[in-house]
Amino acid sequence: MDKISGLVRLMRPINCAMMGFAVFVGAVLADPQFSNFDWLGILYGFLTGFMLTAASMTINDYYDRAIDAINEPTRPIPSGSVSTREALAFVFVLSVVGFVFAYLTSVLCLVVAVISWVVVVTYVTVGKRSGLPGNFLVSTCVAIPFIYGSIIILSQVPLSVLLFTVMAFLSNTGREITKGIVDVKGDRAEGIKTLAVRYGEKNAAVAASLFYVLAVSLTPVPWILSLVSFWFIPLVLVTDIGLVASSALLLKDYSREKARKIKKLVLLWFVIGLVAYVFGVFK
C-alpha cells in the first residue's frame, strides 16, 4: 500500500488533472460553439495531458532526488517508498500510454506530444541547472496543453488561445521563480543556478512579481479585441487582484515560508483564470 501511495504522490494527480483540463480549455477557446467538437478526441487529449504530466512529474522527482533529500525528505524517492528503478519504469509506462492516446487523436497531436516530452527531458537533464531558461522550459510545458486542445479541434491555434497561452506562460514563470526561493537551500547545494541562488531571494521576488504583473497586463486584451464576453471580467479580476496582491506580499516578505504560500496561492489564481476564459468565450 505504501508503494502505491508513493507512486500516486510521484504523479501529483491534481497537477495532472489540471493539465488534462487545460487541453479541454484549449479546445473550448478554439471553438466555443462546439461546432467542430470531437469529444472522443478531447477525452484522448485529457488522458494524454494527464499521463505525460504524470511522467514528467515522476522523472523530475527522479533527477531531483538528491535535492529533495535536503528540501523535501518525505518525497517518495528520498524517503525510500519508491526506488529509483521503479520510478524510471513508471516513467516509461506513463509515457508510452500518453503517446498512444496522442496517436489515437491524430498524427499532429502525437508530434506535439513528442515535442512536449522532449522539452520535459531537456529541462530535467540540462535546463534545470540553468535557472531562468529552465523556468521558461517548465512554462512551455504548462502552456502546450492549451495549444494541444486547439489543435485537436481546429488543427491550428487562433488568437484567443494564443493570448491565454502567453498569460499562462508568464504567470507560471513567476511561480517557478517563486519556487526557486522555496528551494534555495537545496538548489545552492546542488549547483542549480536559479535567480534566488545567483542574485538572492529579494531580487528573485522582484523578478517573479514582474512576470505576474506582465500576465495581468495582458488580461484586458481579449476584452478589447472582443474575443470574450462580459462574464470574463469578474472572474479575471479575481485572478488579477490575486496576482497583484501575491506580488506585493512576496516583495514585502520573501522568506521561504512566505514564498511557499505564495506559490500555492498563484496556482489558485491560475485556476480561476482558466475558468474566466471558459466562461468568457460563451457570448
Secondary structure as the mmCIF struct_conf table of DSSP 4:
data_model
#
loop_
_struct_conf.conf_type_id
_struct_conf.id
_struct_conf.beg_label_comp_id
_struct_conf.beg_label_asym_id
_struct_conf.beg_label_seq_id
_struct_conf.end_label_comp_id
_struct_conf.end_label_asym_id
_struct_conf.end_label_seq_id
HELX_RH_AL_P HELX_RH_AL_P1 ASP A 2 MET A 11
HELX_RH_AL_P HELX_RH_AL_P2 PRO A 13 ALA A 30
TURN_TY1_P TURN_TY1_P1 PRO A 32 GLN A 33
TURN_TY1_P TURN_TY1_P2 SER A 35 ASN A 36
HELX_RH_AL_P HELX_RH_AL_P3 TRP A 39 TYR A 63
TURN_TY1_P TURN_TY1_P3 ASP A 64 ASP A 64
HELX_RH_AL_P HELX_RH_AL_P4 ARG A 65 ASN A 71
TURN_TY1_P TURN_TY1_P4 PRO A 73 THR A 74
BEND BEND1 ARG A 75 ARG A 75
HELX_RH_AL_P HELX_RH_AL_P5 PRO A 76 SER A 79
TURN_TY1_P TURN_TY1_P5 GLY A 80 GLY A 80
BEND BEND2 SER A 81 VAL A 82
HELX_RH_AL_P HELX_RH_AL_P6 THR A 84 THR A 105
HELX_RH_AL_P HELX_RH_AL_P7 VAL A 107 THR A 125
TURN_TY1_P TURN_TY1_P6 VAL A 126 VAL A 126
HELX_RH_3T_P HELX_RH_3T_P1 GLY A 127 SER A 130
BEND BEND3 GLY A 131 GLY A 131
HELX_RH_AL_P HELX_RH_AL_P8 LEU A 132 LEU A 154
BEND BEND4 SER A 155 GLN A 156
HELX_RH_AL_P HELX_RH_AL_P9 LEU A 159 VAL A 182
TURN_TY1_P TURN_TY1_P7 ASP A 183 ASP A 183
HELX_RH_AL_P HELX_RH_AL_P10 VAL A 184 ALA A 189
TURN_TY1_P TURN_TY1_P8 GLU A 190 GLY A 191
HELX_RH_AL_P HELX_RH_AL_P11 LEU A 195 TYR A 199
HELX_RH_AL_P HELX_RH_AL_P12 GLU A 201 LEU A 218
TURN_TY1_P TURN_TY1_P9 THR A 219 THR A 219
HELX_RH_AL_P HELX_RH_AL_P13 PRO A 220 ILE A 224
TURN_TY1_P TURN_TY1_P10 LEU A 225 SER A 226
BEND BEND5 VAL A 228 VAL A 228
TURN_TY1_P TURN_TY1_P11 PHE A 230 TRP A 231
HELX_RH_AL_P HELX_RH_AL_P14 PHE A 232 LYS A 252
HELX_RH_AL_P HELX_RH_AL_P15 ARG A 256 GLY A 280
TURN_TY1_P TURN_TY1_P12 VAL A 281 VAL A 281
#
